[in-house]
Each structure stands twice: as structure tokens, then as C-alpha cells.
Amino acid sequence: MDKNQIPYKIYLDENEIPKQWYNVRADMKNKPAPLLNPATLKPMTADELSVVFCKELVEQELDDTDAYIDIPQEIQDFYKMYRPSPLIRAYFLEKELDTPAKIYYKFEGNNTSGSHKLNSAIAQAYYAKKQGLKGVTTETGAGQWGTALSMACAFFGLDCHVYMVKVSYEQKPFRREVMRTYGASVTPSPSTTTSVGRKILEKHPGTTGSLGCAISEAVEAATTNEGYRYVLGSVLNQVLLHQSIIGLEAKTALDKYGVKPDIIIGCAGGGSNLGGLISPFMGEKLRGEADYRFIAVEPASCPSFTRGKFAYDFCDTGMVCPLSKMYTLGSGFIPSANHAGGLRYHGMSSTLSQLYHDGLMEAVAVEQTSVFAAAEQFAKVEGILPAPESSHAIRVAIDEALKCKETGEEKTILFGLTGTGYFDMVAYQKFNDGEMSDYIPSDEELQKSFDELPKVEID
């Protein structure tokens, strides 16, 4: 089919929803380093991880060999309520930019949670229910993950306790209320309800919080209450596995029309969206079947890839979680509260960190005023108000398309539009009122955090 005849929205048939998740680690020559027990600094065993996570999720977390893992029928049936999600050709954006580039985006905002997070939330809730648990605890930044998990828990009749980063709790009251509508309890983090929360408040009085803080509280709550386990919306290998459905659907849709992307772009906070989008394409690259240019986009205020260290670090601020080898700014790093998006995690997925370290993808950091400028430009021509997180990918997609305009190259660009921004209007208001600033941590600030990295040496 003539590429110029590609429809604006490419929908797959319901029967084309993937029935297996893809595990990119199976094709990686250099596997992600193992999680370490914070007490012994030895690799975490399945039994040790099962105290925190659901048993079957632990198996997925540790699986470095199975390329494909079956999606349980109950999860497949739930996916059919909102999947497959559309792959959209950005004709109007291409025209606006006057670029020869072809731009596509995979839109994950067509469900009540407003984002891609539901893909993993329903899977983790399913395994918790299957294990016979009472409920789960978690953290959330901007609120998409907490919203998605509250929906999934309501579907399976599980309790859901959410620790929401305090700055987002205050800035996004409507996202909080969606969680409560679905039956979740929501606590601003750091809080006085956990011992680790009280310690963080004592050390950082008046802090607006971070994902690292909220993780610490959620893990403590899970491990001190019988019948509960902790679940996480990003970073972990199991989450990237569940989110691979994004890339699998995108690749199937593009293959239908004989389209091969040259550049694949995703926003990067902890890695769930980026990892899910690029996984099947990265698999082809790892196997030598095709080549792609992958770009991870992160906020300049929390630049773990571009300015972080590749080292073992705690996954949480309270230092109660396992240590992961990843690109990190230090578990004590707390991003500036002026950053409007949810990309506020101090580290990065160990899988993506290894791929980046091996030179298989690039990373760029962008300032938030330029991100919101791109968001509004996109909204005006494509008709979707994007989430601030997604808008980081939009910013770089526009930049790459403009480079094509300068060079005359007809490259094909694919990016992930993780969700909508309708609960992020405080941030849009600040941008429109000229009250949004660009905070970039100094080298001195980062070095102070790096100096506190744990000293870990393993064979």
C-alpha cells in the first residue's frame, strides 16, 4: 500500500492484541545486574523478593531467558476494554512543522486512568488476587499509576493503599479523587504514618517529596501488614515486560503498512513507557535483524541518564528496598518541586540502564518550559492535550522533525504519547501565566548526592 494512503488512525483488530508479552532481557548479551539484598549485598533470592512482591511477579522479575511469556486469559479479556490503542499518523503536526519527516505516535490515553499504566496495573492486581492477598500498596508521582492501580484493584476486589508524592497530591487533587472514587486510600508522602516517612521529614523538614520517599513508605506498609504486597508502576523488569504490549501493537500496526521507523522516542522517568515502546524494536536490533535509533527523553531537573552515575544504589530514599545497578542521581536526591511532570525518580530501570550503558540508545534532557511549549503546539494541531510526561517525547520528536526539515531527510519518527494532561492544568496554568521556571541541579548538588552512593563491589 502507498505510504501516503496510511490512515490518520491505525487500529488493530481485537484479535490482534498480543497474547504474549516480550521479554527483551532474553535477547540482551549483557543482562541487567541482579538486585542486591541491602543487608547482605548479595543477589536477592526469589524467597527474599517474595516477602515484598507477589510470587509470580518475582518469577517474571528474575526471568532473563524466556523471550515470550503468556498473558493470562483474564488479563487478555480486560485489555479488550481499551486495547488495542491507536497508532496515529501526525499529519497535522507534519504540516505545521513543514517537515519531510513522517511522524507517528502510539496513544495510550484512551482509558479512564489516562495513561499506559493500566497495562501493568491490571497484571499486578491479577497476580495479587490469584495469590489470595487482601490488597497492595504502592507509590505514585503525577498520579497516573495510582489511578490505574485503583481501577485494577477495584476490578479484582483488592484493597489499594497509595502513597502520593506530596507536591503532586497538592497540585493534582482531581487525580487523587479519581483514586478515591475507585476505592483507594491516598496518603501524601512523606507522611507521619510510617517510621521511614517520619525519618525523612526529620531529615528534610517541609520537603515536597519524591518517588523514592513514597516507595519507602509503600514498602514499609506492605511488609508490616499481613496479606499485603508492594507493587510498582515503573523501573522493575516485570513492569517493562507488561508494557511491551505497547511496542508489540505499534510494530504490528506499522508492519501492516510496510513502515519501518528510523527514530523511536520515549519519555523516561523510571522506564515503563520507554521500555514498553522500544522493547520489540530493540529485540530486532539485539538480534541483528534491523537497526533503529532510540532516544530516551528526561527532564533537565531530574537527569538520571544524562548526568547520573551507573552504579548500585538504593531504589528508595529510605534505603529499605533492594539495591539496583542503574543510572542514578543518588537515592537522597529530591527533584525540584517546580517540575510539573511525574518524571521525578532518582534512578532508572536496570534493563534500560544496561542498554544505554552498552551504547544501544541515546538520551537527552530537556527543560520544562520548552516541553510545555511543545505540548501546546501539539495540542493545537493534533487535538489531544498531552500529559507533561509525554510532552518530553513530543519536544524531541518535534526537534528531530525540524532537523529533517533542515537536511531534507525523509525519516520516519515514532514516539510514545503516554497519556492525557487533563488533570495537569495547574502546570499548564503556570506555563500560560509565565510562572513556570527551568530548574537544573548544579554539579555541586549532584556531587553531594553521589558522595552518598553505597560502596558496592560484586564479582
Secondary structure, DSSP 8 states (H G I E B T S, - for coil): --GGG--SEE---GGGS-SEEE-GGGG-SS-----B-TTT-SB--HHHHTTTS-HHHHHHHH--S-SEEE--HHHHHHHTTT-S--EEE-HHHHHHHT-S-EEEEEE---STT-BTTHHHHHHHHHHHHHTT-SEEEEEESSSHHHHHHHHHHHHHT-EEEEEEEHHHHHH-HHHHHHHHHTT-EEEEES-SSSHHHHHHHHHSTT----HHHHHHHHHHHHHTSTTEEE--SSSSHHHHHHHHHHHHHHHHHHHHTT---SEEEEE-SSSHHHHHHHHHHHHHHHTTS---EEEEEEETTS-HHHH-EEEEEESSTTS-S-EEEEEES-TT----TT--SS---SS--HHHHHHHHTTSSEEEEE-HHHHHHHHHHHHHHHS--B-HHHHHHHHHHHHHHHHHHHHT---EEEEEE-BB-TT-HHHHHHHHTT--------HHHHHHHHTTS------
